[in-house]
Amino acid sequence: MTSTDRPGRGSTYRPVALVLGSMLSLQFGAAIATHLFDEVGSAGASALRLGLAAVLLVAWARPPVRSWSPDHRRSVVLLGLAMAVMNFAFYEAVSRLPLGAAITIEFLGPLGLAVVLTRRPRDLVFVALALAGVAALGFGQQGSDAGALDPIGVAAALVAALFWAAYILAGSRLAATDAGLASLAGACTVAAVLVVPIGVAANGTDLLDGRVLLLGLGMAVLASVIPYSFELRALERMAKRTFSILVALEPAIGALVGAVLLDQHLGALSLTGIALVVAAGIGATATASPGQPPLLPDSA
């Protein structure tokens, strides 16, 4: 199975719906995470998110690790590594930067991947439109009284950007052979093994508090189990370039969820940014060729 969209209306729009559902769920999970930073910090929140997600997925899918081929195991490990660093670095960035700025910087990862993968000049128009919109959204959310961005936070967001691009590539590679929950459970377990010890070392028994565990469970389901499941299914049928541009909608969805759940103010610049990224996402989706060949080999 390739990473391209398959012919037909249903196969064109189904992966798009999965990506949009993934991003919406992810932002609700991020809203929950903001209530955990003061109690267990970014390391604790990352540990709860990935650790509980791994437990849920393994219990549900019971991955048959022994029957996997060596190549399949490598794909699972690569995806788990990308997930671990991406999540840990992003939560560290969010703990130090305004959410809009953190998402803006992190989006440089899939945006850069889209530039590298594109082979049609018109795709660069959507990439430029998305970049302009994400930048406007990020700066608009900071507010007029925001000071200089924390350099450690910026560095963490750049690391998250790099591994977001790696996640897209690793997820596409895994989806080409098996996009099932068993593979996702394996990748989440790898990520949890890397991140949970850091969270435990930083917070100890604070992670076992009832309220913290309850919030962590909701965050794990909304920010990991649902979005990663949806994205792997989408990457099974969607070209990596199209996915990379379409996720430009994520900062816009995050801003809207923040406005509803966190009472964050949206100024004119932020609204302009939302309009630009929505236009880029719609344009990328509407002009994608259902039968286009894969931009990279399946082993990429």
Backbone hydrogen bonds, N-H to C=O, Kabsch-Sander energy under -0.5 kcal/mol:
donor,donor_aa,acceptor,acceptor_aa,energy
12,T,8,G,-1.3
13,Y,9,R,-2.1
14,R,10,G,-2.2
16,V,12,T,-0.5
17,A,13,Y,-2.4
18,L,14,R,-2.0
19,V,15,P,-2.2
20,L,16,V,-2.4
21,G,17,A,-2.5
22,S,18,L,-2.3
23,M,19,V,-2.3
24,L,20,L,-2.2
25,S,21,G,-2.3
26,L,22,S,-2.5
27,Q,23,M,-1.9
28,F,24,L,-1.6
29,G,25,S,-2.1
30,A,26,L,-2.1
31,A,27,Q,-1.9
32,I,28,F,-1.6
33,A,29,G,-2.0
34,T,30,A,-1.4
35,H,32,I,-1.5
36,L,33,A,-1.9
37,F,33,A,-1.2
39,E,36,L,-0.8
40,V,36,L,-2.9
41,G,36,L,-0.7
41,G,37,F,-1.4
44,G,40,V,-1.4
45,A,41,G,-2.1
46,S,42,S,-2.3
47,A,43,A,-2.2
48,L,44,G,-2.5
49,R,45,A,-2.5
50,L,46,S,-2.5
51,G,47,A,-2.6
52,L,48,L,-2.1
53,A,49,R,-1.4
54,A,50,L,-2.2
55,V,51,G,-2.0
56,L,52,L,-2.4
57,L,53,A,-2.5
58,V,54,A,-2.7
59,A,55,V,-2.2
60,W,56,L,-1.8
61,A,57,L,-3.2
62,R,58,V,-2.1
65,V,63,P,-1.9
67,S,64,P,-1.3
68,W,64,P,-0.6
68,W,65,V,-1.4
73,R,69,S,-2.4
74,R,70,P,-2.1
75,S,71,D,-2.1
76,V,72,H,-2.2
77,V,73,R,-2.5
78,L,74,R,-2.6
79,L,75,S,-2.2
80,G,76,V,-2.5
81,L,77,V,-2.6
82,A,78,L,-2.2
83,M,79,L,-2.6
84,A,80,G,-2.4
85,V,81,L,-2.2
86,M,82,A,-2.4
87,N,83,M,-2.4
88,F,84,A,-2.3
89,A,85,V,-2.6
90,F,86,M,-2.2
91,Y,87,N,-2.3
92,E,88,F,-1.7
93,A,89,A,-2.2
94,V,90,F,-2.8
95,S,91,Y,-1.6
96,R,93,A,-1.5
97,L,93,A,-2.1
102,A,98,P,-2.5
103,I,99,L,-2.6
104,T,100,G,-2.0
105,I,101,A,-2.3
106,E,102,A,-2.5
107,F,103,I,-2.1
108,L,105,I,-1.4
109,G,106,E,-1.9
111,L,107,F,-2.2
112,G,108,L,-2.4
113,L,109,G,-2.2
114,A,110,P,-2.3
115,V,111,L,-2.0
116,V,112,G,-2.2
117,L,113,L,-2.4
118,T,114,A,-1.7
123,D,120,R,-1.4
124,L,120,R,-0.7
124,L,121,P,-1.0
125,V,121,P,-0.6
125,V,122,R,-0.8
126,F,122,R,-1.0
127,V,123,D,-2.1
128,A,124,L,-2.6
129,L,125,V,-2.4
130,A,126,F,-2.6
131,L,127,V,-2.5
132,A,128,A,-2.4
133,G,129,L,-2.3
134,V,130,A,-2.9
135,A,131,L,-2.3
136,A,132,A,-2.2
137,L,133,G,-2.5
138,G,134,V,-2.7
139,F,135,A,-2.5
140,G,136,A,-2.1
141,Q,137,L,-1.8
142,Q,138,G,-0.9
143,G,139,F,-0.7
146,A,143,G,-1.3
154,V,150,D,-2.4
155,A,151,P,-2.4
156,A,152,I,-2.5
157,A,153,G,-2.3
158,L,154,V,-2.1
159,V,155,A,-2.1
160,A,156,A,-2.4
161,A,157,A,-2.1
162,L,158,L,-2.2
163,F,159,V,-2.2
164,W,160,A,-1.5
165,A,161,A,-1.8
166,A,162,L,-1.7
167,Y,163,F,-2.0
168,I,164,W,-1.9
169,L,165,A,-2.0
170,A,166,A,-3.0
171,G,167,Y,-3.0
172,S,168,I,-2.1
173,R,169,L,-2.2
174,L,170,A,-2.3
175,A,171,G,-2.7
176,A,172,S,-1.3
177,T,174,L,-1.4
178,D,174,L,-3.2
184,L,180,G,-1.6
185,A,181,L,-2.9
186,G,182,A,-1.9
187,A,183,S,-2.3
188,C,184,L,-2.7
189,T,185,A,-2.0
190,V,186,G,-2.1
191,A,187,A,-2.3
192,A,188,C,-2.7
193,V,189,T,-2.5
194,L,190,V,-1.3
195,V,191,A,-1.9
196,V,192,A,-2.7
198,I,195,V,-0.8
199,G,195,V,-1.9
200,V,196,V,-2.7
201,A,197,P,-2.3
202,A,198,I,-1.7
203,N,199,G,-1.7
204,G,200,V,-2.8
206,D,203,N,-1.8
207,L,204,G,-1.4
208,L,205,T,-1.9
209,D,206,D,-1.2
213,L,209,D,-2.8
214,L,210,G,-2.2
215,L,211,R,-2.5
216,G,212,V,-2.6
217,L,213,L,-2.3
218,G,214,L,-2.0
219,M,215,L,-2.5
220,A,216,G,-2.6
221,V,217,L,-2.2
222,L,218,G,-2.5
223,A,219,M,-3.1
224,S,220,A,-1.3
225,V,220,A,-2.6
226,I,221,V,-2.5
228,Y,224,S,-2.2
229,S,225,V,-1.6
230,F,226,I,-2.4
231,E,227,P,-2.7
232,L,228,Y,-2.2
233,R,229,S,-1.6
234,A,230,F,-2.2
235,L,231,E,-2.8
236,E,232,L,-0.9
237,R,233,R,-0.5
237,R,234,A,-1.5
238,M,234,A,-1.7
243,F,239,A,-2.3
244,S,240,K,-2.3
245,I,241,R,-1.8
246,L,242,T,-2.6
247,V,243,F,-1.9
248,A,245,I,-1.9
249,L,246,L,-2.0
250,E,247,V,-1.7
252,A,248,A,-0.6
253,I,249,L,-2.7
254,G,250,E,-2.7
255,A,251,P,-2.1
256,L,252,A,-2.1
257,V,253,I,-2.6
258,G,254,G,-2.4
259,A,255,A,-1.9
260,V,256,L,-1.8
261,L,257,V,-3.1
262,L,258,G,-1.8
264,Q,258,G,-1.4
267,G,265,H,-0.6
271,L,267,G,-2.3
272,T,268,A,-2.1
273,G,269,L,-2.2
274,I,270,S,-2.4
275,A,271,L,-2.2
276,L,272,T,-2.0
277,V,273,G,-2.4
278,V,274,I,-2.4
279,A,275,A,-2.0
280,A,276,L,-2.2
281,G,277,V,-2.6
282,I,278,V,-2.7
283,G,279,A,-2.5
284,A,280,A,-2.6
285,T,281,G,-2.0
286,A,282,I,-2.9
287,T,283,G,-1.8
288,A,284,A,-0.6
288,A,285,T,-0.6
292,Q,289,S,-1.7
300,A,297,P,-2.2
